[in-house]
Amino acid sequence: MDAYPTCCYKGFDVYPLIYLFDPPREWHERRPDRAYSASVVICQEGASPDLAHSRIFHLNGEPWESIGTAKRAAMRGAEDIIDGFVPGQSMPLA
């Protein structure tokens, strides 16, 4: 994870986590080109992103074809979570 947040949004620091997507498959299936999954760490602005001050959210959906696309999707997902648009996932206000 980066030492500094990628962005700040409405009083929260956002840290996108991008990693390779490795789907389960049978041995005879064709291997897809690289694809990426994403999660996002959200914490209060200025707070340390450790487990006591932050929450980690996995972003559901299709894998993304590049790191940049996955990072942009993570940022949009974090904004949706902070705004309360994702049912069952939210960040407590300060």
C-alpha positions in Angstrom: 0.0 0.0 0.0 1.2 3.5 -0.7 2.5 5.6 2.1 0.2 8.5 1.2 -3.4 8.4 0.2 -4.3 8.7 -3.5 -7.0 11.2 -2.8 -9.1 12.8 -0.1 -12.8 12.7 -0.4 -15.3 14.4 2.0 -13.0 14.0 5.0 -11.7 10.5 4.2 -8.3 9.4 2.8 -8.5 6.7 0.1 -5.9 4.1 -0.6 -6.6 1.8 -3.6 -5.3 -1.7 -3.5 -4.8 -3.3 -7.0 -3.8 -7.0 -7.4 -3.7 -9.6 -10.2 -7.0 -11.4 -10.8 -6.5 -15.1 -11.0 -9.8 -16.8 -11.8 -10.4 -20.5 -11.0 -10.2 -22.5 -14.2 -9.8 -26.0 -15.5 -6.5 -27.1 -16.9 -7.7 -27.1 -20.5 -9.2 -23.6 -20.4 -7.4 -20.8 -22.1 -5.6 -18.5 -19.7 -6.8 -14.9 -20.0 -4.4 -12.0 -20.4 -3.6 -10.1 -17.3 -6.6 -8.8 -15.4 -6.7 -6.9 -12.1 -9.0 -6.8 -9.1 -9.3 -4.0 -6.6 -10.1 -3.2 -3.0 -9.9 0.1 -1.3 -8.8 1.2 2.2 -10.8 4.2 3.6 -9.9 6.0 6.8 -10.5 9.4 8.4 -8.5 12.2 6.8 -5.1 12.4 8.4 -5.5 9.2 10.4 -3.1 6.3 10.1 -4.5 3.6 7.7 -4.0 0.9 10.3 -6.8 -1.6 11.3 -7.9 0.6 14.2 -8.7 3.6 12.0 -9.7 2.2 8.6 -11.9 -0.2 6.8 -11.1 -2.3 3.7 -13.7 -2.8 1.0 -13.5 -5.3 -1.8 -14.9 -4.0 -5.1 -17.2 -6.5 -6.8 -17.5 -6.7 -10.5 -15.6 -7.9 -13.6 -11.8 -7.7 -13.4 -10.2 -4.7 -15.1 -7.8 -4.9 -18.0 -5.2 -2.5 -16.7 -3.8 -1.2 -13.4 -5.0 2.4 -14.3 -8.5 1.3 -15.0 -8.6 -0.7 -11.8 -7.3 2.3 -9.8 -9.9 4.6 -11.3 -12.7 2.0 -10.5 -11.4 1.8 -6.9 -11.6 5.6 -6.5 -15.1 5.7 -7.9 -16.0 2.8 -5.6 -14.6 4.6 -2.6 -16.7 7.7 -3.4 -19.8 5.6 -3.8 -19.1 3.9 -0.4 -18.5 7.3 1.3 -21.6 8.8 -0.3 -23.7 5.8 1.0 -24.6 4.4 -2.5 -23.4 0.9 -1.8 -25.9 -1.1 0.3 -24.5 -2.6 3.5 -21.2 -0.8 3.2 -20.5 2.6 4.8 -17.9 4.6 6.7 -18.8 6.1 10.1 -18.7 9.9 10.3 -16.0 11.5 12.4 
